Amino acid sequence: MFGLLIPGVVAAETWRGKIQCDALPGFTSKRLYGDFVMTLDGARLSYSRPVLNPDATSASGIAEFGAGTLADGEVRLQGRASGTGYSYTASYGGRIEGDRLRLGGEQLWHARQFAQPYHRACGIELQRAG
């Protein structure tokens, strides 16, 4: 099969980096440090990351998935994850600066341990791969 280059069409880009979130009372005693991968295809974005077990070091087998948009260098992502006894939605935003992207945002957790939804602050740092 031959590759075909079409003027004005850009191949999807992969961005890789880390997410950091505050500890989650009733679930974790440590801050979250985990992997984060985002794909940029035109103005459409998608991402995924493994959700860690309460020890914050091993994968739970559950993933957070999300999508978003890119407009004038501004990135907006919305995602979610759910497991036994919990679910959360995520909202992150930031601005692309060359080959780097810093996002801030939060996860809104719903679980038996919380009398009301819990807001967990997060930060993400990504770099354009390749």
trRosetta pair geometry for C-beta under 8 A, 3 or more apart (Angstrom, degrees):
i j d omega theta_ij theta_ji phi_ij phi_ji
5 9 7.9 180 -171 65 53 100
6 9 4.2 29 80 23 104 129
10 13 7.7 -15 144 -34 113 99
10 42 7.2 146 57 -81 98 56
12 39 5.5 8 174 -177 120 104
12 40 6.6 161 -161 81 68 47
12 41 4.1 -25 -105 -90 99 90
13 39 7.1 157 81 -157 46 55
13 40 4.5 -9 58 58 99 102
13 41 7.8 -174 23 -70 62 47
13 128 6.1 -35 177 -144 125 98
13 129 7.6 155 178 46 75 78
14 37 6.6 -20 -167 -167 99 98
14 38 7.5 146 -160 81 50 47
14 39 5.7 -26 -101 -102 64 73
14 40 7.9 -163 -74 20 19 76
14 128 7.8 113 83 -161 48 55
14 129 4.4 -28 94 42 97 127
14 130 7.1 68 53 10 101 110
15 37 7.2 151 81 -159 56 48
15 38 4.4 -14 62 64 107 97
15 39 7.5 -170 20 -79 78 25
15 40 6.6 56 -16 -15 112 106
15 101 6.1 5 -166 26 151 132
15 126 4.2 49 157 163 112 129
15 127 6.7 169 -156 78 77 23
15 128 5.6 -44 -101 -97 80 45
15 129 6.4 -170 -104 -9 21 86
16 35 7.6 -26 -164 -165 90 93
16 36 7.4 148 -157 84 46 58
16 37 5.5 -10 -105 -107 74 77
16 38 7.9 -166 -71 27 34 68
16 126 6.4 150 77 -149 16 84
16 127 6.5 -30 66 59 68 75
16 129 4.9 61 1 -65 108 116
17 35 7.9 152 96 -154 29 54
17 36 5.5 -24 76 65 72 100
17 101 7.7 -152 -1 65 151 87
17 124 6.4 109 96 175 122 79
17 125 4.9 -138 177 100 140 57
17 126 3.7 -137 4 -100 133 48
17 127 5.7 121 -72 5 105 71
18 33 6.3 -9 -173 -168 122 77
18 34 6.7 147 -154 78 72 32
18 35 6.6 -54 -105 -105 59 34
18 36 6.1 117 -146 14 9 101
18 124 7.1 -171 97 -145 43 59
18 125 5.9 5 55 54 81 87
19 32 6.8 -16 112 121 93 111
19 33 7.6 167 83 -148 53 33
19 34 5.2 -17 57 65 95 85
19 35 7.6 8 14 93 89 13
19 36 4.4 101 -33 -49 100 130
19 49 6.2 21 3 -147 139 168
19 122 6.0 -4 -175 -174 101 117
19 123 7.3 162 -155 86 56 41
19 124 4.7 -21 -102 -99 76 88
20 31 6.3 13 -169 158 89 118
20 32 6.4 160 -153 87 38 70
20 33 5.6 1 -103 -99 81 67
20 122 6.7 160 86 -155 46 65
20 123 5.2 -10 60 60 95 89
20 124 7.6 180 21 -79 65 41
21 24 7.6 20 123 -51 117 96
21 31 6.6 175 82 -168 45 76
21 32 4.1 10 48 46 93 119
21 107 6.7 4 -136 8 146 121
21 120 5.4 37 -180 151 118 111
21 121 6.7 165 -149 92 69 46
21 122 4.0 -26 -95 -98 91 90
21 123 7.7 173 -78 20 49 57
22 31 6.2 -61 -139 -119 25 86
22 32 7.8 10 57 15 21 90
22 120 5.5 -150 55 -159 98 77
22 121 5.1 63 -15 52 117 84
22 122 7.5 -108 4 -69 71 55
23 28 5.1 -141 -156 100 77 94
23 29 6.0 -8 -151 -176 137 18
23 30 5.9 162 -102 89 103 13
23 31 5.5 -73 -52 -74 73 49
23 32 7.7 154 -93 -21 39 72
24 27 4.1 -14 102 56 114 118
24 28 4.7 65 42 30 86 98
24 32 7.7 36 -20 -37 104 112
24 109 6.8 101 -147 -46 121 167
24 118 7.2 107 -151 117 85 144
24 120 5.8 -19 -96 -103 92 137
25 113 7.4 -170 113 142 76 127
25 118 7.2 -149 47 -142 97 151
26 111 7.2 171 107 99 133 134
26 113 3.4 139 163 172 154 149
26 114 7.0 -156 36 -54 156 74
27 54 5.2 -140 173 -115 68 99
27 86 7.6 37 -92 -75 135 160
27 111 7.4 62 -60 72 118 175
27 113 7.0 -167 -46 36 81 161
28 31 8.0 137 127 -75 129 9
28 32 7.0 66 103 -61 172 84
28 54 5.2 -163 -82 -159 71 67
28 55 7.7 -164 -124 -68 90 5
28 56 5.2 83 -146 -51 131 111
30 55 7.7 27 25 175 128 40
30 56 4.3 -127 78 36 118 155
31 56 7.3 109 87 -158 31 157
32 52 6.5 168 -135 35 99 130
32 56 5.6 -137 -103 -138 58 110
32 122 7.6 -26 68 -114 123 100
33 56 7.3 72 28 167 69 109
34 49 6.0 102 124 175 120 120
34 50 6.5 -136 -171 68 128 81
34 52 5.8 -148 -84 -32 131 120
35 49 6.0 -179 94 -140 65 91
35 50 6.7 43 55 24 101 97
36 47 6.7 1 -176 -172 86 123
36 49 4.7 -26 -106 -86 63 130
36 124 5.5 -71 82 -143 172 115
36 126 6.6 -93 98 -81 111 102
37 47 6.4 165 90 -150 50 74
37 48 6.0 -11 63 59 96 74
37 49 6.8 157 20 -79 69 72
38 45 6.0 -9 -175 -168 108 105
38 46 7.2 164 -155 85 62 38
38 47 4.2 -27 -101 -93 75 104
38 77 7.5 -88 -117 -90 127 142
38 101 7.7 -66 54 74 148 151
38 126 6.0 -20 24 -126 120 162
39 45 6.9 156 81 -154 53 53
39 46 5.1 -7 54 59 100 87
39 47 7.2 -180 15 -79 67 51
40 44 7.6 148 -158 82 46 48
40 45 5.6 -17 -102 -101 65 81
40 70 6.4 36 -141 -29 111 148
41 44 5.0 -24 71 70 88 98
41 45 7.7 167 25 -85 69 32
41 46 7.7 6 10 8 110 99
43 69 5.9 10 155 -158 92 78
43 70 4.9 -141 -149 60 62 84
43 71 6.6 46 -154 -72 120 66
44 67 7.2 -27 -173 -167 87 103
44 68 8.0 141 -165 81 47 43
44 69 7.0 -35 -109 -107 42 58
44 70 7.7 -78 -9 15 11 93
45 67 6.2 143 88 -167 66 53
45 68 4.2 -21 68 66 120 85
45 69 6.4 -136 14 -56 103 12
45 70 6.0 109 -41 -33 113 95
45 75 6.5 75 -54 -149 165 99
45 77 6.3 -85 109 -92 134 91
46 65 7.7 -12 -173 -171 93 85
46 66 7.1 169 -154 94 53 48
46 67 5.0 -20 -102 -105 71 76
46 68 7.7 172 -78 22 32 68
47 64 8.0 -7 113 111 95 90
47 65 7.3 165 88 -154 56 44
47 66 5.2 -7 57 62 95 90
47 67 7.5 -179 17 -81 72 31
47 68 7.6 11 -2 8 108 109
47 77 6.1 4 14 -144 134 140
47 79 6.7 -72 72 -72 103 140
48 63 5.4 2 -169 174 103 126
48 64 6.8 159 -153 83 51 56
48 65 5.2 -10 -102 -103 86 70
48 66 7.7 170 -78 23 46 65
49 63 6.7 156 77 -158 33 80
49 64 5.2 -8 58 54 86 102
50 59 4.5 -47 173 -125 141 107
50 60 7.3 157 172 32 90 72
50 62 7.6 109 -163 78 62 48
50 63 5.7 -55 -105 -103 44 76
50 64 7.9 59 137 15 3 79
51 59 7.6 92 72 -155 44 66
51 60 5.0 -41 97 39 87 124
51 62 4.3 -28 47 89 125 97
51 63 6.3 -168 -6 -104 87 18
51 64 5.7 108 -62 -31 96 89
51 81 5.2 142 -62 175 138 157
51 83 6.8 -150 102 -39 151 129
52 55 7.5 -107 157 69 106 62
52 56 5.3 69 119 -135 143 37
52 57 6.8 108 -165 20 130 14
52 58 6.5 120 -156 70 85 34
52 59 6.2 -72 -109 -101 58 37
52 60 6.1 119 178 -22 14 95
53 56 7.4 -107 80 -35 59 25
53 57 7.5 -37 58 53 96 56
53 58 4.9 -1 22 74 121 88
53 59 7.2 55 -18 106 87 11
53 60 4.8 145 -67 -79 66 86
55 58 6.0 30 66 18 118 94
60 83 6.5 -34 144 -103 143 153
62 81 5.9 102 148 -173 112 112
62 82 7.5 -130 -160 79 135 33
62 83 4.7 -79 -63 -78 164 109
63 81 6.7 -141 111 -114 31 112
64 79 5.3 72 167 142 95 133
64 80 6.9 -165 -148 100 77 19
64 81 4.0 -67 -93 -49 73 122
64 90 6.3 44 -171 -4 133 146
65 79 5.8 -172 99 -149 32 105
65 80 7.1 -20 61 58 70 64
65 81 7.3 124 12 -79 62 77
66 77 5.2 75 127 175 133 98
66 78 5.6 -170 -158 95 111 37
66 79 2.3 -74 -66 -78 120 99
66 80 6.9 126 -82 5 87 53
66 90 6.2 -85 -69 71 146 112
67 77 7.2 -177 103 -144 18 71
67 78 6.7 -19 64 60 62 79
67 79 7.4 132 8 -82 46 76
68 75 6.3 64 124 -179 139 76
68 76 4.9 -168 -163 96 114 55
68 77 3.7 -82 -43 -96 145 51
68 78 6.1 138 -84 10 86 67
68 92 7.9 -77 -70 68 155 85
69 75 7.6 175 89 -146 44 46
69 76 5.4 2 52 54 83 98
70 73 7.5 0 -173 -113 91 10
70 74 7.1 158 -153 77 50 46
70 75 5.6 -14 -100 -97 78 70
70 96 7.4 21 -142 -17 117 129
71 74 5.6 -23 69 58 71 96
71 76 8.0 -5 20 6 98 108
73 95 5.3 33 139 -159 99 87
73 96 5.0 -125 -156 48 77 90
74 93 7.1 1 -178 -170 91 99
74 94 7.7 -178 -150 101 58 26
74 95 5.6 -35 -99 -98 57 77
75 92 7.8 -15 118 115 102 89
75 93 6.4 171 91 -149 65 51
75 94 5.4 -7 55 63 105 69
75 95 6.9 180 12 -91 84 22
75 96 6.4 95 -32 -39 112 87
75 101 6.3 32 4 -158 153 129
75 103 6.5 -72 89 -92 122 110
76 92 7.7 159 -156 87 39 53
76 93 5.0 -2 -106 -106 66 96
77 90 7.3 -17 118 116 99 100
77 91 7.2 161 88 -152 63 37
77 92 4.5 -4 58 59 109 96
77 93 7.1 -168 23 -73 71 50
77 103 7.0 3 20 -148 122 152
77 105 7.6 -107 65 -26 95 167
78 89 7.3 -14 -170 -179 85 100
78 90 7.0 153 -160 84 39 64
78 91 5.7 -2 -107 -103 71 72
79 89 7.2 159 88 -163 43 56
79 90 4.3 -11 63 56 91 111
79 92 7.9 4 11 6 107 104
80 87 7.1 5 -174 -179 102 94
80 88 6.7 -178 -146 94 63 49
80 89 4.9 -27 -95 -108 91 61
80 90 6.6 -168 -74 12 37 82
81 87 7.1 -173 97 -149 48 58
81 88 6.0 4 55 54 82 86
81 90 7.6 35 1 -19 92 116
82 86 6.8 -169 -147 102 60 56
82 87 3.7 -8 -107 -108 99 92
82 88 7.5 170 -81 18 61 52
83 86 5.6 10 58 59 84 91
83 87 7.6 172 23 -80 50 55
85 111 6.0 50 145 -147 81 91
85 112 5.7 -53 -165 0 100 111
86 109 6.5 -22 -164 -163 110 97
86 110 6.7 153 -155 84 59 56
86 111 4.0 -11 -104 -92 91 107
86 112 7.9 -92 -71 7 73 72
87 109 7.7 156 87 -150 38 54
87 110 5.2 -9 62 58 82 104
87 111 7.7 167 22 -68 49 71
88 107 4.6 31 161 174 138 103
88 108 5.9 162 -157 76 82 45
88 109 4.4 -31 -92 -96 114 59
88 110 6.7 172 -83 16 56 70
88 120 7.6 -19 -146 27 150 123
89 107 7.1 167 84 -155 36 61
89 108 5.1 -6 56 51 86 102
90 105 6.7 80 177 125 79 130
90 106 7.3 -159 -143 105 60 39
90 107 4.7 -25 -97 -102 84 78
90 108 7.6 -169 -79 15 35 70
90 122 7.4 -15 -147 33 109 151
91 105 4.9 -153 102 -164 59 123
91 106 6.2 4 56 56 87 70
91 108 7.7 28 4 -12 102 104
92 103 4.3 42 168 161 112 128
92 104 6.9 171 -150 87 73 22
92 105 3.5 -124 -100 5 53 149
92 122 6.9 -62 -93 90 107 115
92 124 6.0 21 -158 12 147 131
93 103 6.2 151 74 -149 14 87
93 104 6.7 -31 63 61 67 68
93 105 5.9 115 10 -71 67 109
94 101 5.8 119 101 179 127 81
94 102 5.0 -157 -157 94 146 52
94 103 3.8 -121 -8 -95 127 53
94 104 6.3 116 -72 7 99 67
94 124 7.5 -138 -8 67 145 95
95 101 7.5 -158 96 -137 29 73
95 102 7.6 -3 51 55 64 78
96 100 7.5 150 -158 84 57 42
96 101 5.1 -31 -103 -92 65 96
97 100 5.2 -23 71 71 89 92
97 101 7.2 159 23 -87 70 42
97 102 7.5 2 14 8 117 94
99 127 5.9 31 141 -161 93 77
99 128 4.2 -98 -154 25 83 113
100 125 7.3 -19 -166 -168 99 85
100 126 7.1 149 -159 84 51 55
100 127 5.6 -23 -102 -103 68 71
100 128 7.6 -93 -58 -6 32 82
101 124 7.7 -10 114 112 92 97
101 125 7.5 157 85 -156 55 41
101 126 4.4 -11 61 62 102 103
101 127 7.7 -170 22 -76 76 28
102 123 7.2 -13 -171 -172 89 96
102 124 7.2 158 -157 84 43 58
102 125 5.5 -8 -106 -105 75 73
102 126 7.8 -171 -75 25 33 70
103 123 7.0 158 86 -160 59 49
103 124 4.1 -1 56 56 106 106
103 125 7.9 -159 25 -69 71 33
103 126 7.4 31 -4 0 106 108
104 121 7.9 -20 -170 -167 89 89
104 122 7.4 155 -160 89 46 58
104 123 5.5 -17 -106 -107 68 76
104 124 7.8 -159 -70 23 27 74
105 121 7.9 164 101 -151 31 53
105 122 5.6 -20 75 65 73 96
105 123 8.0 146 28 -89 61 38
105 124 7.8 -4 26 1 104 107
106 119 5.2 -9 -177 -169 144 86
106 120 5.9 144 -162 72 80 47
106 121 5.5 -43 -99 -100 89 43
106 122 6.1 150 -106 15 31 88
107 119 7.8 150 76 -157 46 42
107 120 4.5 -16 58 61 94 109
107 122 6.1 63 -16 -22 93 130
108 117 5.2 9 -180 173 93 127
108 118 7.4 155 -158 74 46 43
108 119 6.0 -15 -104 -100 70 64
108 120 7.7 -164 -74 21 24 79
109 114 6.5 124 107 -10 99 155
109 117 6.4 152 72 -163 46 69
109 118 4.4 -20 60 60 106 96
109 119 7.9 -158 19 -67 81 17
109 120 6.0 53 -18 -14 115 117
110 114 7.0 -122 -140 63 33 126
110 117 5.6 -36 -79 -106 76 84
111 114 5.3 82 59 11 78 100
111 118 7.5 -29 28 13 100 120
114 117 6.6 67 129 -119 142 14
114 118 4.7 -120 -112 -34 149 107
